[in-house]
Amino acid sequence: MSELPPGVITVADLYREMSGMRADVGRALERLTVVEVRNSAADTIHTDHEARIRVLERFRFTLMGAAMLAGSAAGVIATLITSGVHH
């Protein structure tokens, strides 16, 4: 077999390069699959987190409303007590 000049690419060279690329693509696909699973889990956690925040906000507003009612009731009771004392 004769010596090839520098820079000449053979079919064997192409085959080796394609085999290496196939392995690289396989590893990249495995990583993407792992990332997709993590993103799916993150979406689930995010949805759960949003639901918990809504529950806490609803509780906060309910608690504020109860405090307003209690304050109003205390004001009415105080008015009734003080108006009964003057008569």
Beta strands, then each sheet from edge to edge (+ up, - down):
end
